[in-house]
Every structure is written in C-alpha cells, then in structure tokens.
Amino acid sequence: MQVALYSRGFITEDIANIRLLLEELQRAEIEAIIYEPFFRTLQQHIPFDSIPTLFSTAEDLSEKIDFLMSLGGDGTLLDTVCYVRDTNIPVIGINFGRLGFLASIGKEEIYALVQALLNRTYVVDQRSLLHLDANIPLFGEVPYALNEFTIHKKDTSAMVKIHTYLNGEFLNTYWADGLIVATPTGSTGYSLSCGGPIVFPDAGNFVITPVAPHNLNVRPIIVPNDNIISFEVEGRSDQFLCTLDSRMETIDNTVQLAIKKERFKLSLLRLDDSNFLHTLRNKLLWGIDARNTIKI
C-alpha cells in the first residue's frame, strides 16, 4: 500500500504526532510518499534512514497511490484538490488545525486510522465539486473547487453589482461586497460565516450567499446543482477578485463567468464511527447545554 502525505507546514507541537504517523505507517508496511517541500522541512526535525519517494506535482502521483493524507486544517485539505484532480484517490484529512469540518480525523486517532486502512474498515464519501467556465483562461488546469467560488470587491473599493442568472434567466442583482456560490461541502465554510445555511454533503445543491449585501431583504438561496449560474459584474473599480477555494485571480468587468457542477467528485475518507451529524455536534458544540441533551 502507498500513501501520499501532504502538508503546508507544521508547528513544533505537531512533530510528535507526525513522527507517530510515520512510525505507524512503517510498522504497517505502508509506504509514505511525501510532498517534497514538507519533507525538506520535516527532515530538520525527524531523522530518516533514507530519503523516501517524494512528489511535487499532480503528475508525480501515480495510479499506484492508494490514499492521500492531508496533515493540517481544512485549508490544507482544500489544497489536495489540485493534486488528486480526477484520479479518484481518496483523501484523508488529519486535523492539525482548529475547527476541521473536512479534516475530521483527530491527532489522537492516528493509530485507529492506520488500522482502519489495513482492515478496510472505513467509509469513502463522494463530495461534489463546482466548475468555473470563463471567456479567458483562469486557474490553469484546476478550474474547480470543493468549497466555493466567490466574486469579491478588491481591497477597500466600493461595493460591486453582480447580475446573476440561472440557466440564462435573470435571478437578481446583488449590491454587495461579494457573492459566494458554495457546494454542500462548502456550506460550512465562508458561506456559513456570511449567514448561509448548513447543507448535508450529499445534497444536490448550490448555495448562493451574498457578502454584506446593501439590501437587507436579500438572503441566501439554495438552487439545484444542475443549474448553470452565470454572472456579469459592475463596479466603480476596474478590477475584482475571483476565487476558487483558497486560490485567487484578479479580473475585470469584461470577463464572463459561469458556474456548473463538475463532472467528477472528490473521494473523502472517514472512519466508520464518524459521520456528518457527529461532526456538526462536535464542531459546533451542539448539545453542550445540558438542557439539550437526551437522557436515557
């Protein structure tokens, strides 16, 4: 079995857990293929008997890779979309960050995770992605996102007007700082912080959420993800920001943008005793009030 390890970096407190993970993988005779910049930093703190196989790009991940482990928070896991692409390699999120809706496996579960991989006692969820079409090249070979697409004003410029259409039919003009189109997975991210609803990951929807709208009667809306959502942007500034997850491009008002459901999905691995309801209760502290607990 081969497992790729990806991380943006780590803090001193993470070293013991990373060492434990490497030891458990070695004990289970699972080969670790390590992201090269991560390894170069890691070898300053952890001795390696030999240099492991390294990867730097999506092309370096062969079809022999069984899993890709993301060591960090949800932002780190979002990076892995650019590496696994449409290969269907399952992604495992080990939470070295804070909240961790996507990176839901705790540091204390490393041993249980390795055993689950050996015994195949895990669950792989299929998470939908969104795809961006534009009349100019944007985001290179990865014009898709797991969490969200956004249009946003640049810096401290005035609010923007975003004319929005569903399958070519006018929906609304949003006077706002920006607009979010989130997948069900992304509904617990930026969209949630702007007042958007929580959507179950297997729902076939997009969530359209305005960012600081000028009109108070404008609210988030859920639309089926078989719609094509297109935009025309106006503003006092000549430039705007366009993002896919944590990646950003600067555009002007001549750029035509449209969002649709991506043709492939991301495989996200979880332990079989964890599900979305479990994650919600733990991450959002639901039930912490004793009056909301069930007494049996």
WOBELKA-V880186 format. One record per backbone hydrogen bond with DSSP energy under -0.5 kcal/mol. CO is the residue of the C=O (numbers start at 1). NH is the residue of the N-H. If there is no record, write none. Layout:
CO NH
CO NH
//
This chain:
1 31
2 66
2 67
3 33
4 69
5 35
6 71
11 14
11 15
12 15
14 18
15 19
16 20
17 21
18 22
19 23
20 24
21 25
22 26
23 27
24 28
25 30
26 29
29 31
31 3
31 33
32 34
33 5
34 55
35 39
36 40
37 41
38 42
39 43
41 44
42 45
42 46
53 34
55 36
57 60
58 61
60 62
62 65
66 90
67 4
68 92
69 6
69 71
70 72
70 94
72 96
72 97
73 77
74 78
75 79
76 80
77 80
78 81
79 82
80 83
80 84
81 85
84 87
90 68
91 93
91 269
92 70
92 94
93 95
93 105
94 72
94 96
95 107
102 104
104 106
105 95
106 109
107 110
109 113
110 114
111 115
112 116
113 117
114 118
115 119
116 120
116 121
120 122
121 272
123 125
123 270
125 127
125 268
127 266
129 262
130 145
131 133
131 260
133 258
139 142
142 144
143 132
145 130
147 183
148 245
149 181
150 243
151 179
152 241
154 157
160 162
160 176
161 163
161 234
162 164
162 174
163 232
164 171
164 172
165 167
165 230
166 169
169 166
172 164
172 174
173 175
174 162
174 176
175 214
175 215
176 160
177 153
178 211
179 151
180 182
180 209
181 149
182 207
183 187
184 187
185 188
186 189
186 191
189 193
190 194
191 194
191 196
192 195
200 203
203 205
204 225
205 184
206 208
206 223
207 182
207 209
208 221
209 180
210 212
211 177
211 178
214 216
215 218
217 219
221 208
223 206
224 227
225 261
227 229
228 167
228 230
229 259
230 165
231 257
232 163
234 161
238 253
239 154
240 251
241 152
242 249
243 150
244 247
247 244
249 242
251 240
252 255
256 135
257 231
258 133
259 229
260 131
264 129
266 127
266 268
267 91
267 269
268 125
269 93
270 123
271 274
275 279
276 280
277 281
278 282
279 283
280 284
280 286
281 286
285 288
288 290
289 292
290 293
293 295
294 296
//
